[in-house]
Amino acid sequence: MQWKTDWGLRTRMGITMFLLFAVYLVFAAGLTVALGTRWWIIAIGLGAFMIAQYYFSDRIALYGMGAKKVSREEYPELHAAVQRLSQQADLPMPTVAVADTQVPNAFATGRNRKNATVCVTRGLMDTLDQDELDGVIAHELAHIKNRDVLVITVASFLSSLAFLIVRWGAFFGGGRNRNGGGGVVVAILVSLVVWIVSFLLIRLLSRYREYAADRGGAAITGKPSALASALMKISGRMDKIPTEDAREQSEMNAFFIIPIKKGFVGSLFRTHPSTENRIERLRALERDLESR
Protein backbone atom coordinates (compact mmCIF):
# COMPACT_ATOMS: atom_id res chain seq x y z
CA MET A 1 0.00 0.00 0.00
CA GLN A 2 1.28 3.46 -0.95
CA TRP A 3 -0.05 5.87 1.65
CA LYS A 4 0.47 9.59 1.11
CA THR A 5 -0.07 12.11 3.87
CA ASP A 6 -2.97 14.36 2.99
CA TRP A 7 -1.72 17.78 4.03
CA GLY A 8 -4.92 19.38 2.81
CA LEU A 9 -6.87 17.33 5.34
CA ARG A 10 -4.38 18.00 8.13
CA THR A 11 -4.51 21.74 7.47
CA ARG A 12 -8.29 21.72 7.54
CA MET A 13 -8.34 19.72 10.77
CA GLY A 14 -5.92 22.16 12.40
CA ILE A 15 -7.98 25.17 11.35
CA THR A 16 -11.18 23.45 12.47
CA MET A 17 -9.78 22.66 15.92
CA PHE A 18 -8.55 26.25 16.34
CA LEU A 19 -11.93 27.67 15.36
CA LEU A 20 -13.73 25.16 17.58
CA PHE A 21 -11.62 26.31 20.52
CA ALA A 22 -12.62 29.91 19.79
CA VAL A 23 -16.28 28.90 19.53
CA TYR A 24 -15.95 26.99 22.80
CA LEU A 25 -14.67 30.14 24.56
CA VAL A 26 -17.55 32.20 23.13
CA PHE A 27 -20.01 29.53 24.21
CA ALA A 28 -18.61 29.44 27.76
CA ALA A 29 -18.59 33.25 28.03
CA GLY A 30 -22.15 33.50 26.71
CA LEU A 31 -23.46 30.92 29.15
CA THR A 32 -21.64 32.66 32.01
CA VAL A 33 -23.38 35.96 31.24
CA ALA A 34 -26.74 34.33 30.54
CA LEU A 35 -26.81 32.23 33.69
CA GLY A 36 -25.22 34.87 35.92
CA THR A 37 -22.73 32.42 37.39
CA ARG A 38 -18.96 32.27 37.70
CA TRP A 39 -17.03 31.54 34.52
CA TRP A 40 -14.99 28.73 36.06
CA ILE A 41 -18.14 26.78 36.94
CA ILE A 42 -19.22 26.84 33.29
CA ALA A 43 -15.68 25.99 32.16
CA ILE A 44 -15.49 23.02 34.52
CA GLY A 45 -18.89 21.78 33.40
CA LEU A 46 -18.13 22.01 29.68
CA GLY A 47 -14.64 20.62 30.24
CA ALA A 48 -16.04 17.61 32.07
CA PHE A 49 -18.46 16.95 29.23
CA MET A 50 -15.67 17.19 26.64
CA ILE A 51 -13.40 14.86 28.61
CA ALA A 52 -16.24 12.36 28.87
CA GLN A 53 -16.83 12.73 25.12
CA TYR A 54 -13.12 12.11 24.46
CA TYR A 55 -12.97 8.90 26.49
CA PHE A 56 -16.46 7.56 25.84
CA SER A 57 -17.17 8.80 22.30
CA ASP A 58 -17.13 5.27 20.90
CA ARG A 59 -19.64 4.01 23.48
CA ILE A 60 -21.89 7.02 22.94
CA ALA A 61 -21.86 6.55 19.15
CA LEU A 62 -22.57 2.83 19.41
CA TYR A 63 -25.37 3.43 21.89
CA GLY A 64 -26.90 6.04 19.59
CA MET A 65 -26.94 3.51 16.76
CA GLY A 66 -28.14 0.62 18.91
CA ALA A 67 -24.93 -1.20 18.03
CA LYS A 68 -22.86 -3.59 20.11
CA LYS A 69 -19.31 -4.89 19.99
CA VAL A 70 -19.12 -8.39 18.53
CA SER A 71 -16.61 -11.18 19.00
CA ARG A 72 -14.74 -13.16 16.38
CA GLU A 73 -16.91 -16.16 17.19
CA GLU A 74 -20.09 -14.22 16.42
CA TYR A 75 -18.88 -12.72 13.12
CA PRO A 76 -15.77 -14.62 11.97
CA GLU A 77 -15.84 -13.35 8.37
CA LEU A 78 -16.31 -9.72 9.38
CA HIS A 79 -13.49 -9.96 11.94
CA ALA A 80 -11.22 -11.60 9.38
CA ALA A 81 -11.88 -8.83 6.87
CA VAL A 82 -11.23 -6.05 9.40
CA GLN A 83 -8.04 -7.72 10.60
CA ARG A 84 -6.73 -8.28 7.07
CA LEU A 85 -7.45 -4.70 5.99
CA SER A 86 -6.02 -3.28 9.22
CA GLN A 87 -2.76 -5.09 8.52
CA GLN A 88 -2.74 -3.71 4.99
CA ALA A 89 -3.34 -0.22 6.38
CA ASP A 90 -0.62 -0.70 9.04
CA LEU A 91 -3.12 -0.06 11.85
CA PRO A 92 -3.83 -1.81 15.15
CA MET A 93 -6.86 -4.08 15.00
CA PRO A 94 -9.89 -1.94 15.93
CA THR A 95 -12.88 -3.13 17.88
CA VAL A 96 -15.61 -4.51 15.61
CA ALA A 97 -19.27 -3.62 16.17
CA VAL A 98 -22.55 -4.38 14.41
CA ALA A 99 -25.74 -2.33 14.44
CA ASP A 100 -28.96 -4.32 14.20
CA THR A 101 -30.63 -2.21 11.52
CA GLN A 102 -31.39 -2.65 7.85
CA VAL A 103 -30.06 0.83 7.06
CA PRO A 104 -26.95 0.02 4.95
CA ASN A 105 -24.19 2.09 6.52
CA ALA A 106 -20.92 2.11 8.45
CA PHE A 107 -18.86 4.45 10.59
CA ALA A 108 -15.65 4.66 12.61
CA THR A 109 -15.34 6.12 16.08
CA GLY A 110 -12.78 6.35 18.86
CA ARG A 111 -10.21 8.77 20.24
CA ASN A 112 -7.09 7.47 18.45
CA ARG A 113 -5.66 4.65 16.36
CA LYS A 114 -5.20 2.35 19.35
CA ASN A 115 -8.71 2.96 20.67
CA ALA A 116 -10.91 2.81 17.60
CA THR A 117 -14.07 1.00 16.59
CA VAL A 118 -15.41 0.14 13.15
CA CYS A 119 -19.16 -0.41 13.05
CA VAL A 120 -21.19 -1.83 10.18
CA THR A 121 -24.90 -2.49 9.99
CA ARG A 122 -26.65 -5.74 9.18
CA GLY A 123 -28.22 -3.97 6.23
CA LEU A 124 -24.77 -3.19 4.85
CA MET A 125 -23.60 -6.80 5.11
CA ASP A 126 -26.80 -7.98 3.43
CA THR A 127 -26.42 -5.45 0.60
CA LEU A 128 -22.76 -5.72 -0.43
CA ASP A 129 -20.54 -8.51 -1.72
CA GLN A 130 -17.16 -9.14 -0.08
CA ASP A 131 -15.09 -6.81 -2.28
CA GLU A 132 -17.58 -4.00 -1.76
CA LEU A 133 -17.70 -4.59 1.99
CA ASP A 134 -13.89 -4.54 2.04
CA GLY A 135 -14.01 -1.18 0.28
CA VAL A 136 -16.34 0.28 2.91
CA ILE A 137 -14.30 -1.12 5.81
CA ALA A 138 -11.12 0.26 4.24
CA HIS A 139 -12.83 3.67 3.93
CA GLU A 140 -13.55 3.65 7.67
CA LEU A 141 -10.00 2.53 8.45
CA ALA A 142 -8.76 5.46 6.37
CA HIS A 143 -10.68 7.79 8.70
CA ILE A 144 -8.85 6.22 11.62
CA LYS A 145 -5.47 6.45 9.89
CA ASN A 146 -6.12 10.09 8.97
CA ARG A 147 -6.98 10.83 12.63
CA ASP A 148 -10.05 12.83 11.61
CA VAL A 149 -12.50 10.84 13.76
CA LEU A 150 -11.61 12.72 16.96
CA VAL A 151 -11.97 16.13 15.30
CA ILE A 152 -15.44 15.37 13.95
CA THR A 153 -16.39 13.90 17.35
CA VAL A 154 -15.42 17.08 19.22
CA ALA A 155 -17.20 19.25 16.67
CA SER A 156 -20.31 17.11 16.85
CA PHE A 157 -20.33 17.27 20.65
CA LEU A 158 -20.29 21.07 20.74
CA SER A 159 -22.93 21.30 18.02
CA SER A 160 -25.19 18.78 19.75
CA LEU A 161 -24.89 20.47 23.16
CA ALA A 162 -25.71 23.89 21.71
CA PHE A 163 -28.65 22.44 19.78
CA LEU A 164 -30.09 20.88 22.91
CA ILE A 165 -29.98 24.24 24.69
CA VAL A 166 -31.73 25.90 21.75
CA ARG A 167 -34.30 23.13 21.54
CA TRP A 168 -35.19 22.93 25.22
CA GLY A 169 -34.26 26.39 26.48
CA ALA A 170 -37.60 27.97 25.65
CA PHE A 171 -39.49 25.03 27.09
CA PHE A 172 -37.74 25.03 30.46
CA GLY A 173 -37.62 28.83 30.63
CA GLY A 174 -41.18 29.36 29.58
CA GLY A 175 -42.52 29.52 33.14
CA ARG A 176 -40.14 32.22 34.32
CA ASN A 177 -41.17 35.81 34.82
CA ARG A 178 -39.94 38.72 32.76
CA ASN A 179 -37.13 39.58 35.17
CA GLY A 180 -35.73 36.07 35.05
CA GLY A 181 -36.34 35.32 31.41
CA GLY A 182 -33.62 37.51 29.92
CA GLY A 183 -30.85 35.07 30.77
CA VAL A 184 -32.68 32.25 29.06
CA VAL A 185 -33.09 34.31 25.89
CA VAL A 186 -29.37 35.17 25.86
CA ALA A 187 -28.43 31.52 26.43
CA ILE A 188 -30.67 30.44 23.55
CA LEU A 189 -29.27 33.10 21.19
CA VAL A 190 -25.65 32.28 22.06
CA SER A 191 -26.32 28.56 21.68
CA LEU A 192 -28.01 29.16 18.33
CA VAL A 193 -24.95 30.97 16.99
CA VAL A 194 -22.61 28.28 18.37
CA TRP A 195 -24.76 25.53 16.87
CA ILE A 196 -24.77 27.11 13.41
CA VAL A 197 -21.04 27.88 13.40
CA SER A 198 -19.97 24.47 14.73
CA PHE A 199 -22.26 22.65 12.33
CA LEU A 200 -20.87 24.63 9.40
CA LEU A 201 -17.37 23.64 10.51
CA ILE A 202 -18.50 20.01 10.58
CA ARG A 203 -19.97 20.38 7.12
CA LEU A 204 -16.83 21.91 5.60
CA LEU A 205 -14.44 19.40 7.16
CA SER A 206 -16.68 16.39 6.62
CA ARG A 207 -16.92 16.88 2.86
CA TYR A 208 -13.17 16.97 2.38
CA ARG A 209 -12.51 14.13 4.80
CA GLU A 210 -14.88 11.86 2.86
CA TYR A 211 -12.88 12.40 -0.33
CA ALA A 212 -9.69 11.74 1.66
CA ALA A 213 -11.13 8.52 3.13
CA ASP A 214 -12.27 7.38 -0.31
CA ARG A 215 -8.73 7.81 -1.62
CA GLY A 216 -7.32 6.11 1.47
CA GLY A 217 -9.76 3.21 1.22
CA ALA A 218 -8.83 2.72 -2.43
CA ALA A 219 -5.14 2.75 -1.49
CA ILE A 220 -5.69 0.09 1.19
CA THR A 221 -7.60 -2.34 -1.04
CA GLY A 222 -6.16 -1.36 -4.41
CA LYS A 223 -9.74 -1.59 -5.78
CA PRO A 224 -11.33 1.86 -6.18
CA SER A 225 -14.09 0.33 -8.32
CA ALA A 226 -15.25 -1.89 -5.43
CA LEU A 227 -15.81 1.13 -3.18
CA ALA A 228 -17.52 2.98 -6.03
CA SER A 229 -19.86 0.02 -6.52
CA ALA A 230 -20.58 -0.06 -2.77
CA LEU A 231 -21.44 3.65 -2.74
CA MET A 232 -23.87 3.13 -5.63
CA LYS A 233 -25.63 0.26 -3.87
CA ILE A 234 -25.84 2.05 -0.53
CA SER A 235 -27.14 5.25 -2.11
CA GLY A 236 -29.75 3.28 -4.04
CA ARG A 237 -31.05 1.71 -0.83
CA MET A 238 -31.34 4.99 1.11
CA ASP A 239 -34.65 6.01 -0.44
CA LYS A 240 -36.19 2.74 0.74
CA ILE A 241 -35.36 3.30 4.40
CA PRO A 242 -38.46 3.54 6.63
CA THR A 243 -39.05 7.14 7.72
CA GLU A 244 -38.90 6.28 11.42
CA ASP A 245 -35.51 4.56 11.10
CA ALA A 246 -34.13 7.42 9.01
CA ARG A 247 -35.26 10.05 11.50
CA GLU A 248 -33.64 8.22 14.42
CA GLN A 249 -30.27 7.79 12.75
CA SER A 250 -29.89 10.97 10.65
CA GLU A 251 -28.20 12.79 13.57
CA MET A 252 -25.16 10.52 12.96
CA ASN A 253 -24.76 11.75 9.37
CA ALA A 254 -21.32 13.29 9.89
CA PHE A 255 -19.97 9.83 10.81
CA PHE A 256 -21.69 7.71 8.13
CA ILE A 257 -20.10 6.72 4.83
CA ILE A 258 -23.33 7.80 3.08
CA PRO A 259 -25.59 10.35 4.82
CA ILE A 260 -29.27 9.79 5.48
CA LYS A 261 -31.10 12.60 3.73
CA LYS A 262 -34.21 12.34 5.86
CA GLY A 263 -34.75 13.78 9.32
CA PHE A 264 -34.27 17.25 10.80
CA VAL A 265 -30.51 17.64 10.44
CA GLY A 266 -30.27 15.50 7.33
CA SER A 267 -32.81 17.62 5.46
CA LEU A 268 -31.32 21.01 6.39
CA PHE A 269 -27.59 20.36 6.01
CA ARG A 270 -25.50 18.17 3.77
CA THR A 271 -22.35 16.85 5.43
CA HIS A 272 -21.04 14.80 2.49
CA PRO A 273 -20.09 15.52 -1.13
CA SER A 274 -22.50 14.08 -3.68
CA THR A 275 -22.25 10.34 -4.25
CA GLU A 276 -21.92 10.98 -7.98
CA ASN A 277 -18.79 13.10 -7.49
CA ARG A 278 -17.26 10.54 -5.14
CA ILE A 279 -17.89 7.73 -7.61
CA GLU A 280 -16.42 9.74 -10.47
CA ARG A 281 -13.25 10.40 -8.50
CA LEU A 282 -12.94 6.71 -7.61
CA ARG A 283 -13.37 5.75 -11.26
CA ALA A 284 -10.63 8.22 -12.14
CA LEU A 285 -8.39 6.51 -9.59
CA GLU A 286 -9.24 3.14 -11.17
CA ARG A 287 -8.30 4.41 -14.63
CA ASP A 288 -5.03 5.77 -13.23
CA LEU A 289 -4.17 2.41 -11.68
CA GLU A 290 -4.99 0.57 -14.89
CA SER A 291 -2.76 2.88 -16.95
CA ARG A 292 0.33 2.19 -14.83
C-alpha positions, 0 to 999 in steps of 0.5 A: 500500500502506498499511503500519502499524507494528505496535508490538505486534510491536516490543514483543515483539521488544524484550522477546524480545531482552532476555530472550535476552541474559539467557539468553545470560549464564546459559548462558555462566556455566553453561558456565564453571562446568561446564567449569571454564574462564575465563569470557572463553573461553566468551564469546569462543566463544559470541560467535564463533558468534553473529557467524557466525550473524548474517552467515551465517544465510541460508546456514545456513538454505538449506543446512539446507533443501537450497536454492540461490539461483537466477538470473532466467534459471532462474526468470523468473516467480518473480523477476518476482513477487518483484521486483514485490511487493518494489517494492509493499512498498518493499523492496530486491530480496531474493535468490531461492532454491528448495528442491528438495523437494515439501514446500509451504513458504516462508521468509525469512532474512537479517540485514536488509532489504538482505541478505535471501533469500526461499526457496520450495519446488518443492512450493509452486510446484506447489501454488499458482496465481499469486495464492496464490503472490504471497500467500505471497511477500508474507507472507515479505516482510512478515517482512523489512519487520517486521525479525523475521527476525533476532530469530527467527534469534538465538533459534533459534541459542541454542536449537539450540546448547543442544539439541545440548549436551543431546543429545550431552552424555551421550554424550560424557561417558559414559566419564568417571569420577565425579570428572570427570562432575559438570561434564558433568551441570551443563552438560547441566542448564544447557543443558536450561533454556536450551533450554526457555526460548529455545524458549518465547521462540521460540514466543511471538514466532513466533505473533504474528509470523505474524499480523503477517506475514499482515496485512502480506502482505495489505497488500502484495497487497491480496488477503487471500483469496489468502493464505487460500486458499494457507494452506488448500492448504498445510495440506491437503498437509502430512499427505501429506508423507513421514515422512522428509522431514518429520523432516528439515525440521521443525527449521525450523518457526519460519521456515516459513509453515506448520509441519510437525507431524511430527518431534521438535520439530514434535510437542512444540512449536507455533510457529504459531497455528492455520491456521484462526485465521489464515484467519479473520483474513484473511477478516475483513480481506477483508470489511473491504476490501470494505466500504470 
